[in-house]
Structure formats: structure tokens, C-alpha cells
């Protein structure tokens, strides 16, 4: 929010310049990766210009790995590539542990490039408050074109059907998961041009003595007995997300 108006930057136009009230729009014009959904206050972001140095690798299957590439970035010079193991169901991904956020609406967003033989791309966030464990979890299923959330009583439940997205044209898909830490309810899942209301579903909650912190993560799974390569970019974590 602007304080004062140097050079008439927010209150009046000049002969060749219009005022710009949306500072989020200005940030995007200056190169910010926060361009897909600008709700919430950003508390962490990574465009992977330094490779995987800010995240912790996770995976399964022989030779699974994460590595940086210049091949298909969204907006910056670098991105990551997830290489799964060679057996159907093997995965490659990462997680990042952060401080415990302001309780309320929390969001995690990632861009990924769908490829042939992708089974799932999942996104999750785990909040530890010192006594309880709160787990919000969703995935895009590339075999049936649906979005699922993990409800504490219903298990994996479909909440929308965007359809199977296009592959092979360097077109990234965006997925953003938003949950409410005050109520342990999901809020919404955004997938490309679709926004799905997930407020009828609740996160998993259980006792856990882990010190106050939050872990977010994502992973890609292969659907065949062969490794797949899935580019990812622009990890963004937010707090103070709208919850209604």
C-alpha cells in the first residue's frame, strides 16, 4: 500500500504516463512470478534460479532425482525437472519447511508441465502447532482429468473435473491449494482456469508433538514402467488468504 505519492505515481497521470493503483500488477510487470493468483500475502517464493538449493528432495524408485534446467522456464532463467523412478507409481518431488504462519488462510502454488505418462501431480501443506498435525493435500489426476482433495473422513474425494490437459507444447499448468488453519477446512483449489470450492471438506488432524512449523511440498508420479521428466517452476506460499 502506497504511503505518500512521489512523482504523482499513484494519484495523477502525466501527458505520457497513466497512474497505476494495482501494485501487484506493477510487480508482475517488473518480473514478479506472482502473476497467477495474487490473493494472500507472499511469505516464501522460489523460481529455482539457484536450482534445488532451497528445497529438500524426495522421491522413490531407482535413479529418481531433481535437477535444474534452462529448457522450459516460466519466467526466470531456470526451473527444476522431476525425474521419477522407472516403475509405475514411482515419484519425484520436494518439500520445504517454513516457520508456522499466521493462522487463517494459507496457500501453496506451483507450476508444472504435464507430460505423457504422468499419473498424478500432488501438492500438500502440513502445519504443526506443537500438539496437532494439520494436513491439507490435493492432486491432479492426469489419467481421468480430475482434482482430488484428501478429506479426514472420506479419504480422497474428487472436487472438480477440468479434464486432461494438453501435453507436449511447453504449456505449464498451475495448481494452488488453499486451506484454513483456524477451522481445518479446505477453502479452494485453483487449477488453471478453474476454481473449485473445497469448503465442504476438512483436513486430516492428529496428535503430533513436532515443534511449531509448516512443511509444503509437491511431487509427480509416473503411470508406466518408465521414468518421466516433469518440469516445475514458481513455488509460492501465502498467508492471509481470503477464506470466503
C-alpha positions in Angstrom: 0.0 0.0 0.0 1.4 3.4 -1.0 2.4 5.9 1.6 2.7 9.3 0.1 2.7 10.0 -3.7 6.2 10.8 -5.0 6.3 11.9 -8.6 2.5 11.6 -8.8 2.9 7.9 -9.2 -0.4 6.9 -7.8 -2.8 9.9 -7.9 -2.4 11.7 -11.2 -1.4 11.0 -14.8 1.1 12.8 -16.9 1.0 13.5 -20.6 2.5 10.2 -21.4 2.0 8.1 -18.2 -1.1 6.7 -16.5 -1.2 6.2 -12.8 -1.1 2.5 -11.6 -3.1 1.7 -8.5 -2.6 -2.1 -8.6 0.9 -2.6 -7.1 0.5 -6.3 -7.7 0.2 -5.6 -11.4 3.2 -3.4 -11.3 5.2 -6.1 -9.6 4.3 -8.6 -12.3 5.3 -6.0 -15.0 8.7 -5.8 -13.2 9.2 -9.5 -13.3 7.5 -11.0 -10.2 6.5 -14.7 -10.5 3.3 -13.9 -8.5 1.1 -13.5 -11.5 -1.4 -16.4 -11.5 -3.4 -15.7 -8.3 -2.4 -12.6 -6.3 -4.6 -13.1 -3.3 -2.8 -13.7 0.0 0.5 -12.3 1.3 3.6 -14.0 0.0 5.8 -15.4 2.7 8.0 -17.6 0.5 8.7 -18.0 -3.2 11.3 -19.8 -5.3 11.9 -19.5 -9.1 14.7 -22.1 -8.8 17.4 -19.8 -10.2 19.7 -21.5 -7.7 18.5 -25.0 -8.5 17.1 -27.1 -5.7 19.2 -25.4 -3.0 16.2 -24.0 -1.1 14.1 -27.3 -1.0 14.6 -30.8 0.2 14.5 -33.6 -2.4 12.1 -36.6 -2.0 11.4 -39.5 -4.3 11.1 -43.2 -4.9 12.5 -45.7 -7.4 16.0 -46.2 -8.8 17.7 -43.0 -10.1 14.9 -40.7 -9.1 16.3 -37.1 -8.9 15.7 -33.4 -9.2 17.9 -31.2 -11.3 17.9 -27.6 -12.6 17.3 -26.8 -16.3 17.2 -23.9 -18.7 14.9 -25.7 -21.1 11.4 -24.6 -20.2 11.3 -21.9 -17.5 8.1 -19.9 -16.9 9.5 -16.5 -16.2 13.1 -16.8 -14.9 16.3 -18.4 -16.4 16.0 -21.7 -14.5 13.4 -24.2 -13.4 13.5 -27.7 -11.9 12.9 -31.1 -13.5 11.4 -34.0 -11.5 12.8 -37.4 -12.7 10.8 -40.3 -11.3 11.9 -43.8 -10.7 11.3 -46.4 -13.5 8.3 -48.3 -12.0 4.7 -47.3 -12.2 3.8 -45.3 -9.1 7.4 -44.0 -8.5 7.6 -40.4 -7.7 9.9 -37.4 -7.7 9.3 -34.2 -5.7 10.5 -31.9 -3.0 9.4 -30.3 0.3 10.2 -27.1 2.1 9.9 -26.4 5.9 9.0 -22.9 7.0 8.0 -21.1 10.2 4.5 -21.5 11.5 2.3 -19.0 9.6 -0.4 -16.6 10.8 -3.4 -18.8 11.4 -6.1 -18.4 8.8 -6.0 -18.9 5.0 -2.8 -20.5 3.8 -2.0 -21.2 0.2 0.7 -23.1 -1.8 1.0 -22.7 -5.5 3.3 -24.4 -8.1 3.5 -24.5 -11.9 4.2 -27.9 -13.6 4.5 -29.0 -17.2 2.2 -32.1 -17.8 3.9 -34.8 -19.8 2.8 -38.1 -21.4 2.6 -41.0 -18.9 2.1 -38.6 -15.9 -0.2 -40.2 -13.3 -0.6 -37.6 -10.6 0.8 -34.3 -9.6 0.2 -33.6 -5.9 0.5 -30.6 -3.7 0.3 -30.6 0.1 0.9 -28.5 3.2 1.4 -29.7 6.8 1.1 -27.4 9.7 2.5 -28.5 13.2 1.3 -26.4 16.1 3.3 -28.3 18.8 0.3 -30.5 19.7 -1.5 -31.3 16.5 -0.7 -32.1 12.9 -2.9 -30.5 10.2 -2.6 -31.9 6.7 -4.1 -30.4 3.5 -3.5 -32.4 0.4 -4.7 -32.4 -3.2 -3.7 -33.8 -6.6 -4.4 -33.5 -10.3 -5.0 -36.9 -11.9 -3.7 -36.9 -15.4 -5.5 -40.2 -16.2 -9.0 -39.0 -15.6 -8.7 -35.2 -15.6 -10.0 -34.7 -12.1 -8.8 -32.8 -9.0 -8.9 -34.6 -5.6 -8.6 -33.5 -2.0 -7.9 -35.7 1.0 -10.8 -35.4 3.4 -10.3 -36.6 7.0 -13.3 -38.9 6.9 -14.0 -39.5 3.2 -10.4 -40.1 2.0 -9.5 -39.0 -1.5 -12.5 -37.2 -2.9 -13.0 -35.6 -6.4 -14.0 -31.9 -6.3 -13.8 -31.0 -10.0 -13.2 -32.2 -13.5 -11.1 -29.8 -15.5 -10.3 -32.5 -18.0 -7.0 -33.9 -19.1 -4.7 -31.0 -20.0 -2.6 -30.7 -23.1 0.9 -32.0 -23.2 3.9 -31.6 -25.5 3.6 -27.9 -26.1 5.6 -26.4 -23.1 2.3 -25.2 -21.7 2.6 -25.1 -17.9 -0.4 -25.9 -15.7 -0.9 -24.0 -12.4 -2.3 -25.5 -9.2 -3.0 -23.7 -6.0 -4.2 -25.3 -2.7 -5.8 -23.0 0.0 -6.8 -24.2 3.4 -8.0 -22.5 6.6 -5.8 -23.3 9.7 -8.4 -21.8 12.0 -11.1 -24.3 11.1 -9.1 -27.1 9.5 -11.3 -26.8 6.4 -10.2 -26.6 2.8 -11.0 -23.3 1.1 -10.4 -23.8 -2.6 -8.2 -25.5 -5.2 -7.4 -23.5 -8.3 -6.3 -25.4 -11.4 -5.6 -23.3 -14.5 -8.8 -21.5 -15.4 -10.9 -23.4 -12.9 -11.6 -22.6 -9.2 -13.1 -25.3 -7.1 -14.9 -24.7 -3.8 -13.5 -27.2 -1.3 -15.0 -25.8 1.8 -17.2 -28.9 2.4 -14.1 -30.9 3.1 -11.7 -31.0 6.1 -8.0 -31.6 6.6 -6.6 -34.5 8.5 -5.8 -33.7 12.1 -3.9 -35.9 14.6 -1.7 -35.6 17.6 1.9 -34.7 16.9 4.5 -33.1 19.1 6.6 -31.6 16.3 7.6 -28.1 17.2 5.6 -25.2 15.5 6.4 -25.2 11.8 4.9 -25.8 8.4 6.0 -28.0 5.6 4.8 -27.7 2.0 5.6 -29.9 -0.9 4.8 -31.4 -4.3 5.5 -34.5 -6.4 5.0 -36.1 -9.8 4.2 -39.8 -10.2 4.8 -41.9 -13.3 1.9 -44.0 -14.7 4.1 -46.5 -16.6 7.1 -48.7 -16.0 9.4 -46.0 -17.2 10.9 -42.8 -15.7 9.2 -39.5 -16.7 10.6 -36.0 -16.7 8.3 -33.3 -15.3 9.4 -29.6 -15.3 8.3 -27.4 -12.4 8.6 -23.8 -11.6 7.5 -20.9 -9.4 6.8 -22.2 -5.9 4.7 -19.6 -4.0 3.5 -19.8 -0.4 1.0 -17.3 1.0 -0.8 -16.4 4.3 -3.8 -14.2 5.0 -5.7 -15.9 2.1 -9.4 -15.0 1.8 -11.4 -17.8 3.2 -14.9 -16.9 1.9 
